[in-house]
């Protein structure tokens, strides 16, 4: 009751936390991330409904130029189960929504420096809009991957030893 009186007769709107739909876990292992940016995606209606059910795969996805725009390729969003003839194509290229200055910056980095734009995570922000975290990345060599794995194992065993010493 108190809630309705304070907000002019309507219940107060809940603020939603960041809801992660999909993450690209192998990306941080296979690439060195130099810079990250948040971008929007141009989607169709059934794609949004399918994403709200946490159904997407970023594993093979990458971003790249198509003319003067940036597109996200190979993002797999399965067809919406209750969609009819207006259902979407699962792996169609999706336009990234960025400012012109950001697009030019990333186009230059991809074309001149040989870097790659990799989607790191796909999520709904506080306002309920779908966003993608893009990382400007350079591919790792095999020895770099081994070094990363070695460091990860070392950190894991150090944490295990610290837990043992604290519990004793």
C-alpha positions in Angstrom: 0.0 0.0 0.0 2.7 2.4 1.0 4.5 1.8 -2.3 1.4 2.8 -4.4 0.9 6.1 -2.5 4.5 7.2 -3.0 4.7 6.6 -6.7 1.4 8.1 -7.8 -0.8 5.0 -7.7 1.6 2.7 -9.5 3.8 0.0 -7.9 7.5 1.0 -7.8 9.5 -0.3 -10.8 12.2 -2.8 -9.9 15.7 -2.2 -11.1 17.0 -5.3 -12.9 20.6 -6.4 -12.5 22.8 -7.2 -15.5 21.5 -10.6 -16.8 24.2 -12.5 -18.6 22.9 -14.6 -21.6 26.1 -16.1 -23.0 29.9 -15.8 -22.3 32.8 -16.6 -24.6 35.1 -18.3 -22.2 37.7 -19.6 -24.7 38.2 -16.1 -26.0 40.4 -14.9 -23.1 42.5 -18.1 -23.4 42.9 -17.9 -27.2 43.3 -14.1 -27.5 45.1 -11.2 -25.7 42.3 -8.6 -25.1 43.7 -5.1 -25.7 40.5 -3.1 -25.2 36.8 -3.7 -24.6 33.7 -1.8 -25.6 30.0 -2.2 -25.0 27.8 -2.3 -28.1 24.2 -2.8 -28.9 22.8 -5.3 -31.5 20.1 -4.8 -34.1 17.7 -7.7 -33.6 14.4 -9.1 -34.8 11.5 -9.9 -32.4 11.9 -13.6 -32.2 15.7 -13.3 -31.6 15.0 -11.2 -28.4 12.4 -13.8 -27.2 14.9 -16.6 -27.8 17.7 -14.7 -26.0 15.4 -14.0 -23.0 15.4 -17.8 -22.5 19.2 -17.7 -22.3 19.7 -19.5 -25.6 22.8 -18.3 -27.5 26.3 -19.3 -28.4 29.2 -17.0 -28.8 32.0 -19.6 -29.3 32.5 -19.2 -33.0 31.3 -15.6 -33.3 33.5 -12.6 -34.4 32.9 -9.1 -35.5 34.0 -7.5 -38.8 33.4 -4.9 -41.3 30.8 -5.0 -44.1 31.0 -1.8 -46.0 31.2 1.1 -43.5 29.4 -0.8 -40.7 30.5 -3.4 -38.2 28.6 -6.7 -38.1 28.6 -9.7 -35.7 29.0 -12.9 -37.7 28.4 -16.5 -36.5 26.4 -15.6 -33.4 24.1 -18.5 -33.0 20.7 -17.6 -31.7 18.4 -20.7 -32.1 14.9 -20.2 -33.5 12.2 -19.3 -31.1 10.1 -22.4 -30.4 6.7 -20.6 -30.6 7.7 -18.5 -33.6 5.9 -19.0 -36.8 6.8 -18.1 -40.4 8.3 -14.8 -39.1 11.1 -16.7 -37.2 14.7 -15.6 -37.7 17.7 -17.2 -39.3 19.9 -18.6 -36.5 23.3 -17.4 -37.8 22.5 -14.3 -39.8 24.9 -11.3 -39.6 23.7 -8.8 -37.0 24.6 -5.1 -37.1 26.5 -3.7 -34.2 25.2 -0.4 -32.8 28.2 1.9 -32.1 29.0 5.6 -32.6 30.6 6.5 -35.9 33.9 7.4 -34.2 34.1 4.0 -32.5 33.3 2.2 -35.7 36.1 4.1 -37.5 38.5 3.3 -34.7 37.8 -0.4 -34.8 37.7 -0.6 -38.6 41.2 0.9 -38.7 42.5 -1.5 -36.0 41.1 -4.5 -37.8 42.3 -3.5 -41.3 45.6 -1.9 -40.6 46.9 -3.7 -37.5 45.5 -7.1 -38.1 43.6 -7.3 -34.9 40.3 -9.1 -34.3 37.0 -8.1 -32.7 35.8 -10.9 -30.5 32.5 -10.9 -28.5 33.2 -11.6 -24.9 29.7 -11.7 -23.4 26.1 -11.1 -24.3 23.8 -9.6 -21.6 20.7 -7.6 -20.9 21.6 -4.4 -19.1 19.7 -2.7 -16.3 17.2 -1.1 -18.8 16.5 -4.5 -20.4 18.5 -3.8 -23.6 20.7 -6.4 -25.1 24.4 -5.5 -25.1 27.5 -7.3 -26.3 31.0 -6.7 -24.8 33.4 -6.6 -27.7 37.1 -7.1 -27.2 39.8 -5.8 -29.6 42.1 -8.8 -29.5 45.4 -10.2 -30.8 45.7 -14.0 -31.2 48.0 -15.8 -28.8 50.8 -18.1 -30.0 51.0 -21.7 -28.6 53.7 -20.8 -26.1 51.6 -17.9 -24.8 48.7 -20.3 -24.2 51.0 -22.7 -22.3 52.2 -19.8 -20.2 48.6 -18.8 -19.4 47.7 -22.4 -18.4 50.8 -22.6 -16.3 50.0 -19.4 -14.5 46.4 -20.5 -13.9 47.6 -23.9 -12.4 50.1 -22.0 -10.2 47.4 -19.6 -8.9 45.0 -22.5 -8.2 47.6 -24.5 -6.2 48.6 -21.3 -4.3 45.0 -20.7 -3.3 44.6 -24.3 -2.3 47.7 -24.0 0.0 46.4 -20.8 1.5 43.1 -22.4 2.3 44.9 -25.3 4.0 47.1 -23.1 6.1 44.1 -20.9 7.2 42.0 -24.0 8.2 44.8 -25.6 10.2 
